[in-house]
Amino acid sequence: MAEKKVDWEKLIRRMELLLRLKSFPVAFKMLEKKDDLQKIPFMRRTSNKATLCQLITLVRNFDWTVGADLDDFLFSACPSILGLTDVPEICKNGTFRSIVWVKTKQDGKKYEASIPRLPMGKYEAVAMAPLVYKPFEPDIVLIYANPAQMMLLINALQFEDYEVMQFFCVGESSCSDAIARCYNTGKPSLTIPCYGERRYGHAQDEDLVMAIPRNMMEKALYGLEVLYRRGVRYPISFAGAEGDVGPMFPASYHGMEDVSEHLLGGEHLLLGVTGGIASGKSYVSEILAELGSPLIDFDKLARVVVEPGKPAFDQIVDFFGKQVLAEDGALDRKKLSDIVFSDMEKRKKLESFTHPAIYTEFFDGITAITKKKPDAVIQVAVPLLIELNLQFLFDKLLVVHVPMEVQVERLAKRDGITTEEAANILKSQLPIDEKVRFADFVIHNEGTKEQTRGQVEKLWGELSK
């Protein structure tokens, strides 16, 4: 099966923006035939013999596309890591490393044996280029960044299909830890550039390097995008070591005692139900309710908590003024929405009034339902569940899905607008296909009502066992 084509320019430009990278991510490819170097556009060959770290620097800082075979390297250390030549006996027996880097020849022998290498004889050359120019399909991608940027990149790679990452550093020749180890394991490999790479390859004091397999680059960008929407970004804003950092923590860190009390333990199951606009969430909720699943609707809770006389209502009026009231004294939701739509700080302030009250109503609703039926399967409809990062509230997540083109048609028909207007509205929301990636269950609602009902009934059979 052919590998999926990636739009490297689009991916890299977005990654550069999210990480604020100072140098080009490097496309790195091993070639089985050195004649293939001539087929790569804009290829440059150095006139002098060079080290591997010099070549990498010419790519990431000089914007060059470069290549090398065995004869282009200054010493055997670099090509032996790439499998272009064998390790000389003076290295194997520990002599070479003991001259500078370790105390004894025995330590040097252990040192040399610890360096990861590509298999000997498989390749004849190496090619490198700024990946953004799409020069060739890389095997791996080298990214140089500071520790804060690397931590964010690690978080991004761990976001989906979490795995503990183990990183290594053999010391001098640590380029082998990034490059050869990544090739050999098929996993991202991060290391500290060695003395030689800093002296001859001009790696900066704060630089770390990570090699990422090509097939994990989209995963890395996806993680960066999701974390950005959740407020985890570079540069990292400082909360202030001398002050009260409590208010700076995400909402999910606050009130965890209440969450534990109402959500953990017990026999009930909380099913978060979400989807996209005009995807048919309400119809699916109606069927679940008919089958016996009590419904808590966050949209209704959001209206209840801002009714006149409620604490959140008073807080909103105190902060925003009477301009947000309708003629009957109730909250004019449209006026309030217009005020906070383009002002992040005011929107956060509004949420600080409404969210605690909504959670209280939510927890009270759970208590009321479970008193009557302790093992209830409670469906909780939250239109922006994923956008608001509320997954932690639920045992399982159900996404009601329709293809984007169906969503556009339904929205246009429902609201009496053009398909172009509907498409523009959807652009402001998280794509429905991305929401599916968070789902435990998916109901495909582009067919007939009978087909949808059949899926929901089958799901209910699983949930109510």
C-alpha positions in Angstrom: 0.0 0.0 0.0 1.3 3.4 -1.0 2.2 5.8 1.9 -0.2 8.7 2.4 1.0 11.9 0.8 1.6 14.7 3.2 1.4 18.4 2.4 4.8 19.1 4.1 4.8 22.8 3.4 1.4 23.3 5.2 2.3 21.0 8.1 5.8 22.6 8.7 4.6 26.2 8.4 1.9 25.5 11.0 4.4 23.7 13.3 6.9 26.5 13.0 4.2 29.0 14.0 3.0 26.9 17.0 6.5 26.2 18.3 8.2 29.4 17.2 11.1 27.4 15.8 14.3 29.3 15.0 15.6 26.9 12.4 14.2 24.7 9.6 13.0 21.2 10.4 15.3 18.9 8.5 14.1 16.2 6.1 16.5 13.3 6.5 16.7 10.4 4.1 19.1 7.5 3.7 19.6 6.4 0.1 20.5 2.9 -1.0 22.2 4.2 -4.1 24.5 7.3 -4.0 23.6 8.1 -7.7 20.1 9.0 -6.3 21.6 12.2 -4.9 21.7 13.6 -8.4 17.9 13.2 -8.7 17.1 15.6 -5.8 16.4 19.2 -6.8 18.9 22.0 -5.7 21.3 19.4 -4.3 24.6 20.8 -3.1 27.8 18.8 -2.3 30.4 20.3 -0.1 33.8 20.9 -1.7 35.6 20.0 1.6 35.2 16.9 3.7 32.6 17.5 6.4 31.0 16.1 9.6 27.4 15.1 9.8 26.6 17.9 12.2 28.0 20.5 9.8 25.7 19.2 7.0 22.7 19.4 9.3 23.6 23.0 10.1 23.8 23.9 6.4 20.2 22.7 6.1 18.6 24.0 9.2 20.3 27.4 9.3 21.7 28.0 5.7 18.6 26.8 3.9 20.6 24.3 1.8 19.7 20.9 0.4 22.8 18.8 0.9 23.9 15.2 0.4 26.9 13.0 1.1 28.4 9.6 0.5 31.2 7.9 2.3 33.9 9.9 0.6 32.4 13.2 1.7 32.9 12.7 5.4 35.9 13.9 7.3 36.3 10.9 9.7 34.8 7.5 9.9 32.7 8.3 13.1 29.9 10.0 11.2 29.4 7.5 8.3 29.8 4.5 10.7 26.7 5.8 12.6 24.8 5.9 9.2 26.0 2.4 8.3 28.1 3.7 5.4 31.3 2.1 6.7 32.4 -0.2 9.5 33.8 1.1 12.8 37.7 1.1 12.7 39.4 -1.3 15.0 41.0 1.5 16.9 37.5 2.6 17.9 36.2 -0.9 18.6 39.0 -1.7 21.1 38.4 1.5 23.0 41.6 3.4 22.1 39.9 6.3 20.3 37.4 7.2 23.0 40.0 6.8 25.8 42.2 9.5 24.3 39.8 12.2 25.4 36.3 11.1 26.6 36.7 8.2 29.1 39.3 7.0 31.6 40.3 3.6 30.3 40.3 1.6 27.0 37.7 -0.7 28.6 35.4 2.3 29.2 36.1 3.3 25.6 35.1 -0.1 24.3 31.9 0.0 26.3 31.3 3.5 25.0 31.7 2.5 21.3 29.5 -0.6 21.7 26.7 1.6 23.2 26.4 3.9 20.2 23.3 3.0 18.1 24.1 2.7 14.4 22.2 1.9 11.1 22.8 -1.5 9.6 26.1 -1.7 7.6 25.9 -2.0 3.9 22.2 -1.1 3.5 22.8 2.5 2.4 25.3 4.4 0.2 24.4 8.0 0.9 22.4 10.5 2.9 20.3 13.5 1.8 19.0 16.4 3.9 16.9 19.4 3.1 14.5 21.9 4.7 11.3 19.8 4.8 9.1 22.8 4.1 10.3 22.8 0.5 9.1 19.2 0.0 12.3 18.1 -1.7 11.7 14.3 -1.1 9.7 12.1 1.2 11.9 11.9 4.4 12.6 8.9 6.6 12.7 11.0 9.7 12.6 14.7 10.6 15.1 16.5 12.8 13.8 19.4 14.9 16.1 21.6 17.0 14.5 23.6 19.8 14.9 24.7 23.4 13.8 22.6 26.4 10.4 24.4 26.7 9.6 23.9 23.0 10.7 20.3 23.3 8.5 19.7 26.3 5.5 21.0 24.4 6.4 18.7 21.4 6.6 15.7 23.7 3.2 16.6 25.2 1.9 16.8 21.6 3.2 13.4 20.7 1.8 11.9 23.9 -1.7 13.5 23.5 -3.1 10.6 21.5 -2.2 6.9 22.2 -0.2 8.0 25.3 3.2 6.4 25.8 6.0 7.1 28.2 9.0 8.5 26.2 12.5 7.3 27.1 15.4 9.3 25.8 19.1 8.6 25.7 22.5 10.3 25.4 25.6 8.3 24.7 27.7 11.5 25.2 29.9 12.5 22.4 28.4 11.3 19.0 25.0 11.9 20.5 23.7 12.5 16.9 23.4 8.8 16.9 20.8 8.9 19.7 18.6 11.2 17.6 19.1 9.7 14.1 20.1 6.0 14.4 17.9 5.4 17.4 14.9 6.9 15.7 15.5 4.7 12.6 16.1 1.6 14.7 13.1 2.0 17.0 10.6 3.7 14.8 9.9 6.1 17.7 10.7 9.8 18.4 14.1 10.2 19.9 15.3 13.3 21.7 18.9 13.9 23.0 21.3 16.7 24.0 23.6 17.7 21.1 27.2 16.8 22.0 30.3 18.9 22.4 31.3 18.3 18.8 27.9 19.3 17.4 28.1 22.5 19.4 31.7 23.2 18.3 31.6 22.2 14.7 27.8 22.2 14.0 27.1 25.4 15.8 24.3 24.0 18.0 23.4 26.6 20.6 23.7 26.3 24.4 19.9 25.9 24.7 19.4 23.5 21.8 18.0 20.0 22.1 17.4 17.8 19.0 14.5 15.4 18.4 14.2 13.0 15.5 10.6 12.1 14.6 9.6 9.3 12.2 7.8 10.8 9.1 4.6 8.9 9.9 4.3 10.6 13.3 4.7 14.2 12.1 0.9 14.6 11.6 0.3 13.2 15.0 2.7 15.8 16.5 1.0 18.7 14.7 -2.4 17.4 15.8 -1.3 17.3 19.4 0.1 20.8 19.2 -3.1 22.1 17.7 -5.3 20.5 20.4 -3.0 21.7 23.2 -3.0 25.2 21.7 -6.8 25.3 21.9 -6.6 24.2 25.5 -4.2 27.0 26.4 -1.0 25.0 26.4 1.2 27.2 24.2 4.7 28.5 23.4 6.0 30.8 24.5 4.9 29.7 28.0 3.3 32.6 30.0 4.5 32.9 33.5 2.0 32.6 36.3 4.3 34.2 38.9 6.2 32.3 41.6 5.5 34.9 44.2 1.7 35.1 43.8 -1.5 33.1 44.0 -1.3 30.8 40.9 -4.6 29.1 41.7 -6.7 31.2 39.3 -4.3 30.5 36.5 -4.9 26.8 36.5 -7.4 25.4 33.9 -11.0 24.9 35.1 -10.6 21.1 35.2 -8.1 21.5 38.2 -10.7 23.4 40.3 -13.4 21.7 42.2 -12.0 18.2 41.7 -13.4 17.3 45.1 -16.9 17.9 43.7 -16.1 16.0 40.6 -14.9 13.0 42.6 -17.9 13.0 44.8 -20.4 13.1 41.9 -18.7 11.3 39.1 -16.6 8.6 40.6 -17.9 5.4 42.2 -21.6 4.5 42.1 -23.3 2.3 39.6 -24.4 5.0 37.2 -22.8 5.8 33.8 -22.4 9.3 32.4 -22.6 9.4 28.6 -21.5 12.7 27.1 -23.4 13.4 23.9 -22.0 15.9 21.4 -21.5 16.4 17.7 -21.6 19.4 15.3 -24.2 21.9 14.5 -27.1 20.4 12.5 -25.7 16.9 13.0 -28.8 15.6 14.7 -27.8 15.4 18.3 -31.3 16.2 19.6 -32.8 13.4 17.6 -30.3 10.9 19.0 -31.0 12.2 22.5 -34.7 11.8 22.0 -34.2 8.1 21.1 -32.0 7.5 24.1 -34.6 9.1 26.3 -37.3 6.8 24.9 -35.1 3.8 25.6 -34.7 4.9 29.2 -31.7 7.2 29.4 -32.4 10.4 31.5 -31.2 13.5 29.9 -29.3 16.5 31.4 -29.0 19.2 28.8 -26.2 21.7 29.3 -27.9 24.3 27.0 -30.9 24.3 29.4 -28.7 24.5 32.4 -26.9 27.5 30.9 -30.2 29.3 30.6 -31.4 28.3 34.1 -28.3 29.7 35.9 -28.7 33.2 34.3 -32.4 33.7 35.2 -33.2 36.8 37.2 -32.6 36.2 40.9 -29.8 33.6 40.3 -26.3 34.5 41.6 -24.8 34.3 38.1 -27.4 36.8 36.8 -26.4 39.3 39.5 -22.7 38.8 38.8 -23.2 39.3 35.1 -25.2 42.5 35.5 -22.7 43.9 38.1 -19.8 43.4 35.7 -21.3 44.1 32.3 -24.0 46.6 33.3 -27.7 46.9 32.5 -26.9 47.2 28.8 -27.1 43.4 28.7 -30.7 43.3 29.9 -33.8 43.0 27.7 -36.9 45.2 28.3 -38.5 42.7 30.6 -35.5 42.7 32.9 -34.2 39.3 31.8 -30.8 38.7 30.3 -30.5 39.6 26.6 -28.3 36.7 25.5 -27.7 38.1 22.0 -26.4 41.4 23.4 -24.1 39.6 25.8 -22.9 37.2 23.1 -22.0 40.2 20.9 -19.9 41.7 23.7 -17.9 38.6 24.5 -17.6 37.1 21.0 -14.4 38.9 20.1 -13.1 39.7 23.6 -11.3 36.8 25.2 -10.9 38.4 28.6 -14.6 39.3 28.8 -15.6 35.8 27.7 -13.4 34.3 30.4 -15.0 36.6 33.0 -18.5 35.5 31.9 -17.5 31.9 32.1 -16.2 32.5 35.7 -19.8 33.5 36.6 -21.7 30.8 34.7 -19.5 27.6 34.7 -19.5 27.0 38.5 -23.3 27.5 38.6 -23.7 25.1 35.6 -21.6 22.5 37.4 -23.7 22.8 40.5 -26.9 22.3 38.5 -25.2 19.4 36.7 -24.2 17.6 39.9 -27.6 18.2 41.5 -29.2 16.7 38.4 -27.0 13.6 38.8 -27.9 13.3 42.4 -31.7 13.6 41.7 -31.5 10.9 38.9 -29.4 8.4 40.8 -31.6 8.6 43.9 -34.4 7.2 41.8 -32.3 4.8 39.8 -28.7 4.2 41.1 -27.6 2.3 37.9 -29.0 4.9 35.4 -27.3 5.5 32.1 -27.4 9.3 32.2 -27.0 11.1 28.8 -25.5 14.6 29.1 -26.0 16.8 26.0 -23.1 19.3 25.6 -22.8 20.9 22.1 -19.3 22.2 22.7 -18.1 19.4 24.9 -14.8 18.9 23.2 -14.2 22.5 22.5 -14.6 23.3 26.2 -12.4 20.3 27.1 -15.1 18.7 29.3 -14.3 15.1 28.5 -13.1 14.5 32.0 -16.7 14.8 33.3 -17.9 11.6 31.5 -17.4 7.9 31.6 -18.0 7.6 27.8 -18.3 10.0 24.9 -20.8 9.7 22.0 -20.3 11.8 18.9 -23.2 12.2 16.5 -21.5 12.4 13.1 -22.5 13.5 9.6 -20.2 14.3 6.7 -19.3 18.0 6.4 -21.2 18.4 3.1 -24.4 17.0 4.7 -23.9 19.3 7.7 -23.7 22.3 5.4 -26.9 21.3 3.5 -28.8 20.7 6.7 -27.7 23.9 8.4 -28.6 26.0 5.3 -32.0 24.4 5.1 -32.7 24.7 8.8 -31.7 28.3 9.2 -32.8 29.5 5.7 -29.3 30.6 4.7 -27.1 29.9 1.7 -24.7 27.0 1.7 -21.8 29.5 1.6 -23.0 31.1 4.8 -23.5 27.7 6.4 -20.0 26.7 5.4 -18.6 29.9 7.0 -20.4 29.2 10.2 -18.9 25.7 10.4 -15.4 27.1 9.8 -15.6 28.7 13.2 -16.2 25.4 14.9 -14.0 22.3 15.5 -14.4 20.1 12.5 -16.8 17.2 13.2 -14.3 14.6 11.9 -11.8 15.7 14.5 -14.5 15.3 17.3 -14.8 11.7 16.2 -11.2 11.1 17.3 -12.3 11.6 20.9 -15.4 9.3 20.7 -16.0 6.0 22.4 -19.1 5.6 20.3 -20.1 7.2 17.0 -23.7 7.4 15.6 -23.6 8.1 11.8 -26.7 10.2 11.2 -26.5 10.9 7.4 -29.0 8.2 6.5 -32.7 7.7 7.3 -34.2 8.1 10.7 -34.8 4.3 10.8 -31.1 3.7 10.2 -30.1 6.1 12.9 -32.6 4.5 15.4 -31.1 1.1 14.6 -27.6 2.3 15.6 -28.9 4.0 18.8 -30.8 0.9 19.8 -27.8 -1.3 19.3 -25.7 1.2 21.3 -28.3 1.1 24.1 -28.0 -2.7 24.2 -24.3 -2.3 25.0 -24.8 0.5 27.5 -27.6 -1.0 29.5 -26.1 -4.4 30.1 
